Amino acid sequence: MPTMICLHGLTPELEQQVRDAAPGWNIVFGRPKELEDALFREAEIVCGWSPAVEKESLGEGGSLKWLQSWSAGVEKMPLDKLEQAGVILTTGSGVHPVPMSETALGMMLAFSRKLHLSIRAQMSGEWQERSGHTELYGRTLAVIGAGEIGTELGRIAKALGMTTIGVRSTAKPTPHMDEVFGISDLTSVLEQADYVVNVLPHTSETENVYGKKQFAAMKDSAVFINIGRGKSVDTDALVDALRSGAIAGAGLDVTEPEPLPQGHPLWELEQVIISPHVGGDTDRYKERIAALFIENLKEYVSTGKPARNIVDYGRGY
């Protein structure tokens, strides 16, 4: 009887759906510290991640064939070890489009209506009238990394009357994007945008892709929003762009370094909104990731291979 471990707490209903998807399997639900090392060595499938997976499942005598990540990003996992062991790795991509799009939209609205400044004035008990409020209607949004999250954000932006431009590894047509360009055209896209939303994953190719040159290319009225990965941005270059007025503001759900240390210059800039890497959090996360896992599990039981979100180890995502 093959063994599968699920390391994240599911409701009884979701646990039953997992069992129904893999009849005849020994399915164990539990936290890593609750499980014996031998169980990790026996497991053919693991849903979730812990150091025990690397030590036991990928160690001598391990039986792991498929690892389902609970998150969309896998850059912190030992990709080389997984590839060498012949393990299929799948991500949680597709769970985040709604909450992350709403995070980006919330930041865009905050900047256009100056809500972040009003909240700060409120905390000081001050009635501060301001001018210069803008609208999202008629503005241009550039989504850098226009995958599933970018597609959802584009749908919302189009409903608000915005022009949408997508940038992705290959310039193929993408739903809800008026135009799509390859990453080689990044600078020219930045020149056109009123709002730039980064959704790129962290890879060797995307590290520090936003530097002095890229921020200089943006309009001085533009806002940069990062809901992707902090390492995509040269933080010093971003601080310089904000201080000099090269760009008007930044909404950061991710930073480099992370957590952002006390005393960092970004904390002091009033034209910056910072949230602590919670853009993908939602009360519906568990049901969505479980649905993805169950879909993949049914395919694995039927064919020996999951259907969705298989990581290309050469690309790192």
N, C-alpha and C positions, 0 to 999 in steps of 0.2 A: 504494500500500500504506500504510494508516494506521499510525501509530507510537504505541507505548505504552512508558512508562518505569516501572520498578519500582526504587525507590531503597533498598530494604532487602534485605539478604542473605537469600536463601532456600536451602533445600537443593535439590540437583539434582532430587529427586522433586517438590518443590513447584513449581519452575520449569517442569517438564514439564507439570504440571497447568495452570499458567497458559497455556502455549502451546496445550495441547489445548482450552482454553476459548475461544481466539481464533484459530482457523486463518486464515491469510492476513495476519496482522498482523506488522509489524516490532516485535518485543518486545525491549527492551534492559534488562538487569539490571546495575546498577552503582551505585557511590557517586557523590554529586553532583560531587565534584572530579575524577572520572574521565571525566566526560561533557562534550562540547563544548556551548557555548551554543546552537549551531544545532539540536542535538537537542532541547533544551527547547522551542525555538520550533516545531518540527515536531510535538511530541507532542500527540495528541488526548486521551490518558489519562495521568495521572501517579498512581502509588501511592506516597505518602510526601510529604515536604515538605522544602524547602531554600530559601534565599534566591534561588537561581537560578530557582525556579518563579515567584516573584513578579516577578523582574527580566525574565526571558525569556519564560516561558509566558504571563504576563499583560501583557507589554509589546507594543510594536508588532510586528506580524507573528506573534504567538503564535496557536497553533491549539487551545489547551486547551478541552475541553468537559466533562471530568469529572475531579475530583480526589478520590481516596480517601485520607482521613487514616489514619495509622497509629495514632492515638490516639482516645480517646472525646471528649476536650475539644478544642474548636476556637477557644476565645476568643482565642488568641494569633495566629490567622491573620488576614489582611487581608480580613475578611468583606465590607466595602464594595466593595473591588476585585473580588472574586470575583463578587459579585452583579451589579455593573455589567457585567462581562464575560460574564454569562450562563452561568457555569460551575456545573455541578451539583457540590455538595460532599457527600460521604458520610463518616460517622464510623466509628470502630472500636467503637462501642457494641455490647455483647453479648459482647465478649471478656473482660470483667472480672468478671462476677458471681461466679464461684467464688473467685478469689484475694482479691477485695475483701471478700466476705462472710466468708471465713476470717480475714482481717485484723481485721475488726470483732469477730468471735467470739473471737479470741485475746485482744483487749483486754478484752472483757467477762469472760472467764474469769479473766484476770489480776487484774482488780479484785475479782471475787467471792471468789477464793481467795487474794488478797493476794500473788500471785506476784511482782509488781514489787517489793514490799518485801522479800520473801525473797531475791530475786536481789541487791538492794543490800546486804543483810546478808551474804550469801555472799561478795560481793566484798571485804567488810571482814573476813571470817573470823569473823563473829559468829553465835552460835546465839541467835536472837531468837524467843521464843515469843509469839504474838499471839492475841488473841481477836477475835471479830466477823466471822468468815468467813461468807459467805452462799452461797446457791445461785441459779442462774438459773431453776430450776424454780419456777413460780408467779409469777414477776416479769413486769412489763409492758415490752415493747420498743416504742418509737416509731421508725419509719423515716421520715425526712423526705426525700422524693424517692423514693417507692416505685415505681421503674421496674424494670428487669430485675435490677439488683443488689439492690434492696430485696426483690424477690420471692424471690430465692434466699436471702437472709438470713432472710426470714420463714419459708421452708421449714425451715431449720435450727432456728430458734427454736421453731417449733411442735413439732419432734421432741424438743426439750428441755423441753417442757411450759410454754412461755411464752405469755402473751397478746400478740398483735401488733396494733399500730395503724399504719396508713399515712397519710402526708400527701402529696398530689400536686396538680398544678395543677387537675385536675378530680377530684372525689370519686367516681370510678367503681370498681366492684368489682375487687379485685386478688387474685390467687391468694395463699394463705397469710396473708392479712391478715384478722383478725377484724372490724375496722372500718376504713373509709377516709374521710378528711376532706379538704377543700380547704385550700389554704394560708392562707386567711382564719381558719381554726380552729386555727392553729399554737399559740397561747398556751394554749388549753384542753387541747390534746393534751399539751403539755409538762407540764402540771400532773399528768397521770395516770402519767407514765412513770418507770420505774426506770432504764432505759437509753434514751438518745436517740442515734440514729445519723444523722448528716447525710450525705446522698448527693446534695445539690442541685448542679447545675452552676452556674458563675459567669455571671450575667447582671446587667443593671442592676436587675432586680427582686429578685434574691437577695443582692445585696451588703449586708453587715452586717445580714442578716435576724435574726441572733442578737445581741442587745444586752442592756443592763442589764435591760430589762423582761422579756425572755424567760428570762434566767438566774434572775431573781427568782421567776418563775412555777414553776420546777422544784422538786422535792423537795430538801431539804438532803441527802438520802441518794442522790440520783440521780447518774449518770455521763453525761457528754457525750462522744461519740465523733465525730470528724470524719474521714471518708474521702472527702469531696466536694471542696470547694475552700476554701482558707484565707480568701478574701475574703468568704465568707458570714458570717464571724464578726468582731465588734468585739473585737479581741484585748485591748484594755485592759479592756473589760467582763468578758471571760472571766477575766483575771488577778484582777480585783477579786472576782469570784464565788468563785473558788477560795480566795483569801486570807481572805475573810470567812466561808467555810463555807456560802455559799448553795447550792453544789453540792459533792458529795463528791469528784469526780475528773474528769479529762479524758484521753481517749486521742486523740492527734493525729497522723494520718499526713500532714496538710497544715496549714500555718500561714500567717499573714500578719504580717510579711513571710516570704518563703521564698527561700533557706534562712533558718532562724531564726538570727540573729546570736549570737555568743558574748556572754555576759553578760546575755542577755534573761531576765526574771523567770521565764518558763515553765521554763527549764532547772533552776531552783533548787527547784521545788515537788515534793515527794516523791509527791504524789497525782496526778502527771501522767506519762503514758507518751508518748514522742515517737518516731516513726519517720520516716525521711527521704523521704516521698512514694514509698514502694515498695509501697503496698497493692495495686496492680494487677500487680506483677511476678510472673511465673510461668515455669517452664521450658516451659510449653505455649503461651506467648503467640504465638510465630511461627506455629505450626500453626493456631491459632484465627483469627488475623487473615488468614492466607492463605486459609483456608476461606471467610471472609466475603467477601474480595475476589473470589475465584473465582466465588462465587455471584452477586455483583453484576456481574462481568464477563460471565458467560454471558447474563444478562438484558440488559446493555447491547448486546452483539453482536446479540442477537435483536430487541430493541425500540428501541434507541437511548437507553435510560434504565436506570440501576441500580435494583434492587428494594428495598434495605434502607438504613435510616439516612440518608435524605436530609435535609440541614439546612434548616430553615426560617429563612431569613435574618432575618425579622422577629422571631423569638424568640431567635435566636442559638445554637440547638442543634437 
